[in-house]
Amino acid sequence: MHRREFLATAAAVASVPVVAVRAQEAVRIENDVVYGNAGGEQLLLNLARPAGDGPFPAVLCIHGGGFRAGTRQGYDAQIRRLAEKGYVAATVTYRLAPKHPFPAAVHDVKAAVRWLRANAGKYRIRPDRIGAMGGSAGGHLAQVLGVTAAVSEFEGDGGNAGQSSAVHCVVNYYGPSDFTQSYGKSVDAHEVLPLFLGGNLETERARHIRASPLNWVTPAAAPTLCIHGTDDKYVAYEQAVWLVNRLLSCGVEAQLVTLPGAGHGFRGEDVAKAEAAMMTFFDRRLKG
């Protein structure tokens, strides 16, 4: 090989890592962004967004953990995948029980949606194309966003009061829809719900009713995709069936992806099936 050919080959090989780095720059990450303030506590989110001019649709990702645990970092990989597919995506911290019972968490995720709209110009977001997704407790909170856009009592005072907290669509991974029907059909409802709702069904029935998304469904609810396994021991599969049927009865677009034999949290092929269903739904509702 002549020296000139050798140098050209070496230069080509050396350029490969540079291309890879540039490909990674297609997604921009910002961590620990303050999106609100509630009760003297700063509320933080992590944000992933595509490079380019946009504007892009956005997805708010809400972690689970029985309303008493979990962190926003659990969805860091998810927001990166969403950004790679052309979405601005945020994963948020919200206040947890028992220190902060219902409706504190609802106030916080609504503040996060308002923040996305208030910062639409900065982050190149389409304010009319914001969706929400979450799993378990996060699925519940995403669903509450989808059915309470006009309910002022749930707005809270976390910031950007002049913005709407409405979402354009919801993907609900195994989130509960009716807390009054959770006891006896969930392995930990008797422990989790009194912490979140300030008491059990006997002492705080009104809160159980108010906190249940099923009871807030109207024809104005956001289109919803529920993804649920039939062998879920924490949130019974029927909770998704009730919700989808109620939405459909109100003329709202609703779908239920049933994963036979899947439990609370998916494994193996079920993970890919759920992700594919979610992306198809978001692409149609937020990009279509």
N, C-alpha and C positions, 0 to 999 in steps of 0.2 A: 504493500500500500504506500502510495506517495505521501510525503509529509502533508501536502495540502489536503488530501483526502482524509488523512488521519485527524487533522485538526477540525475539519468540517464534521466528522463523525462524533468526535469528542464534544464539540459544541452542541450538537443535536442532543446527545445524551444528557449533558449538563442542563439543558433547558427543560427537561421533563419535570423536575421538582417545581420549577417556577410556574409551569402551567397548572400543576396541582394546587399550589398556593393560591393562584388567581381564581381557580374554581371555588376554593373554600370562601373566598371573599365575596362570592355571590350571596352569601348570607351574613348579615351583620347582627351581632349580639350586643345587647346592652343589659347589664345586670344591676339590681338594686336601685331601680328607678322609683322614686316616690310618686305614687298616684293619688294619694289622699291622706287625710288625717282624721282619725276618729277617736274621740275621748282622750286626746293627747298622744295617741299612738300613731306613728308614721306607718302607712300602708305601702308595701313595696311590690314591685313586679319585675320580672325578667322579660325582655322583649327580643324577638327575632324578626328580621325583615329582609326581604329580597333587595339586592342592589337594583338600581334602575329608577326611572322617573315615576312610575306608578300612574295614578293612584291604585292601590291594591285593596282587595277585600281584607277583612281582619277577623281573627278568631280569638276569643277569650277562653283560656283553658283553666279549669277550676279543679284543684286536687281533691281527693277524698281523704278519709281518715275518721269517719264516724263523728264529724263535727267537733272533734276534740284533739285530733292529731293530724299528721301529714304536713308536708311543706311544698311550696311552689316549685322547688327544684326537682320534684318528682316528675314534672312535665317539661323539663329542659330539653330532653331529646325530642319530645313531641312538637314543641314550638319550632325547633330547627327543621324537622321534617316538613312542617307546614310552610315555613319560609322557603324551603327548597322548591315547593310546589306553587309559589307565588302568592303567599298570604303573609300579612303582618300578624304575628301571633304573640300573645302575652300569657304568661303563667303568673298567677297572683297569690299573694298571701292574704288571708282574711282572718278576722279574730275568731278564736276558738272557745268552745265551752270547756269547763263550766264557768270560767271567769266571765265569758261573754256569751250568754245564752241568746237564743232566737229573739229578735230578728237581726242581731248584730252582723252575722255573716252575710245576710241578704243585703243589708245596707252597704257592706263593703264591696260586694261584687257589682252592685249597681253603680257605686262610685267608680269602679274600674271601667265600666262601659262608658260612663260620662267622660272619664279622662281620655279614653281613646278618641271620642268625638272631639273633645276640646283640643286635642293634639293631632288632629287629622292632617293638617297642613304640614306640620313638622315631620311626621312619620309617613306621609304620603298614603294615607288611609282613605278609603271611600266611606264616608260616614253613613251612607245608606246601605252598606253591605257589611254589617258586623254580625257574626255568629258567635255562639257559645257552645262549649262542650265540657264535659266533666264525667268523672266516674264515682259511683256510690254517693257519698255526701256531695261531691262535686257535681254529679249528675242531677241530684235534687236541686242544687243551687242554680245550675244552668237552666233547669226546667222552670224554676220560679221566675227567672229572668224572662222566659218565654211567655209566661201567662199573666204577669203583673205589671206590664208596661204603664198602665194608667192608674196604678194603685199608689197614691201619694204617700201613704203611711209607711211604705217600704223603702222610700228613697234615702232616708237618713241625711246626715250632714257632712259627708266625707269629702265634699268639694265639687266644683263645677256644676253648681245647682242649675244653671241655665241650660244645660245639655240634657238630652233624652237618654234614659237608660234602656230603651227598647232594643231588642236584638231581632235580627232578620230571620234567624232560624236556630234550632237547637239540636245537638246530638247528645243524647242522654244514655250513658253507659250504666246500666243496672242501678239507677237511682230510685229511691222510694217515692211513691206518689200519694199514698194515704197512710199517715202515721196511726190513725185510729185502728187500722187493720194489721198493724205490724206485730203487735204482741202475740206471742204463741206461735208465730210463723217465721220468726227470726231468732237466731241463736243469741243475739246480744241486744235486741231492742229494749229489753227490760233494764239494761244497764246504760245504754247509749242515750235513749230518748229522754229519760228524766234529767240528764245532765244538759241536754240541748234545749229542752222545753220547760225546765224549771220544776218538773214534777211528772208523775205518771199520768195515765189516762184518767184515773179517778180524781186526781187533784187539779189537773191542768188540761181538761178535755178541750176547752176553748182554744188553747194554744196549739194543741195537736191538730185541730181543724183548720186554724188559720195558717199553719205552717205546711199544710198538705197542698201541693200543686194541683191535685185533682179538683179541689174545690174552687180554684180560680180560673178554670178553663172557660173561655168565651169564644165567640166567633172571631175575635181579634187576636187570638193566641198565635204565636209564631209557628210555622211549619216545624215538625219535630220528627227526628229519627230516634227510636229507642232500640238499643242493642242489649239483649239480656239472655242469660243462660237458663236452661230449664232446671238445673240442679243447684241453684243459688240458695245457700243456707242462711245468708245474711239479709238479703232483700228478695222476697219471693217473686218468682217469675210473673205471677198474676198481677203484681203491681204495675208492670209495664203494659199488660193486656188492658187493665182498667183505664190507664191513661190514654193509650192509643184509641180505644173505643170512645172515650169521652171527647177527645179531639175530633175524631171523625164525625161524631154525632153533631158537633157544632160546625161542621163544614170546613174544618181545618185540615190541611194536608198532614198526614201522619203515617209513619211506617214502623213496623216492628220487625227487626231482624232477630230471629230466634236461633240460638245456638244449642242444639240438643246435647244434654249431658254436661254442659259447661257450668262451672260454679261462679263464685264471686271473684272476678279477676280471671282473665282468659289465658290459655296456654296453647302452645303449638300452633296448629293451623287456624285455630279460632282467633288468634291475635291478628293474623293476616286478613282473615275474612272481615273482622270488625273494622280494621283500618281501611280496607278497600271500600266497604260500605259507607264509612264516614266520608272519605275523600270524594266518592261519587256524589254523595248528597251535598256536600259543601260546594263542589264544583258547579253543580246544577243550580243551587239556590243562591250562591254568592258570586259566581262568575257568569252564569247563564244570562 
